[in-house]
Amino acid sequence: MDTSTLTNYFKPILYNFLDREAIIYRTGFRTIRISYLYLYDSAYRMANMYQHNGLKKGDAVIIWAPNNPEWVAALLACSLTDVISCSP
């Protein structure tokens, strides 16, 4: 059985590039820079929220949001909690 998850691939990158930019997001005149550490921290907070709200392994969620850094964190949170993510 393969236990590879998105999180398993992301963790080594996180540990090697903590303060480096994972996402550069432009909104009009503004540029937002998100580090790997901040992205992973956001994903862990979302994963905790998922579990606090009763989501468990195998449950499905829909990620319905405009393209932004929070979408990436939500996808990683799904991987952390073994929740199935769907995009419309």
C-alpha positions as CSV (number, residue, x, y, z in Angstrom):
1,M,0.0,0.0,0.0
2,D,1.4,3.4,-1.0
3,T,1.4,5.9,1.8
4,S,2.6,8.8,-0.3
5,T,0.6,12.0,0.3
6,L,1.0,15.6,-0.7
7,T,2.1,16.3,2.8
8,N,4.9,13.7,2.6
9,Y,6.3,15.4,-0.4
10,F,6.0,18.9,1.1
11,K,7.7,18.3,4.4
12,P,11.2,17.8,3.1
13,I,10.8,21.0,1.1
14,L,9.6,22.8,4.1
15,Y,12.6,21.8,6.3
16,N,15.0,22.9,3.6
17,F,13.4,26.2,2.6
18,L,11.6,27.5,5.7
19,D,12.0,31.2,5.0
20,R,12.0,31.0,1.2
21,E,9.1,32.0,-0.9
22,A,6.6,29.3,-1.7
23,I,4.0,31.5,-3.3
24,I,4.2,34.9,-4.9
25,Y,0.7,36.3,-5.5
26,R,-0.1,39.5,-7.3
27,T,-3.3,41.3,-6.7
28,G,-3.5,44.4,-8.9
29,F,-0.7,46.7,-7.6
30,R,0.2,44.6,-4.6
31,T,2.5,41.5,-4.4
32,I,2.0,39.1,-1.5
33,R,4.9,36.8,-0.7
34,I,4.2,33.6,1.3
35,S,7.0,31.5,2.9
36,Y,7.0,27.8,3.1
37,L,6.8,28.0,6.8
38,Y,3.8,30.4,6.8
39,L,2.0,28.2,4.2
40,Y,2.6,25.1,6.3
41,D,1.5,26.9,9.5
42,S,-1.7,28.0,7.7
43,A,-2.3,24.4,6.5
44,Y,-1.9,23.1,10.1
45,R,-4.4,25.7,11.4
46,M,-6.9,24.8,8.8
47,A,-6.4,21.0,9.4
48,N,-7.1,21.7,13.1
49,M,-10.3,23.6,12.2
50,Y,-11.4,20.7,9.9
51,Q,-11.0,18.2,12.8
52,H,-12.6,20.6,15.3
53,N,-15.6,20.8,13.0
54,G,-15.9,17.0,12.9
55,L,-14.3,16.2,9.5
56,K,-12.4,12.9,9.6
57,K,-10.5,10.6,7.2
58,G,-12.5,9.9,4.1
59,D,-14.9,12.9,4.4
60,A,-15.1,15.1,1.4
61,V,-14.9,18.9,1.2
62,I,-15.3,21.3,-1.7
63,I,-12.8,24.0,-1.9
64,W,-14.7,26.9,-3.5
65,A,-12.7,30.0,-3.6
66,P,-10.9,32.3,-6.0
67,N,-7.3,31.5,-6.8
68,N,-5.3,32.7,-3.8
69,P,-2.7,31.4,-1.3
70,E,-5.4,30.2,1.1
71,W,-6.6,27.7,-1.5
72,V,-3.2,26.0,-1.4
73,A,-3.2,25.9,2.4
74,A,-6.7,24.4,2.3
75,L,-5.5,21.7,-0.1
76,L,-2.5,20.9,2.1
77,A,-4.9,20.8,5.2
78,C,-7.0,18.2,3.4
79,S,-3.8,16.1,2.9
80,L,-2.8,16.5,6.5
81,T,-6.2,15.2,7.7
82,D,-6.8,12.6,5.0
83,V,-9.9,14.5,3.9
84,I,-10.8,14.3,0.3
85,S,-10.8,17.6,-1.5
86,C,-12.8,18.5,-4.6
87,S,-12.7,21.5,-6.7
88,P,-15.8,22.6,-8.7
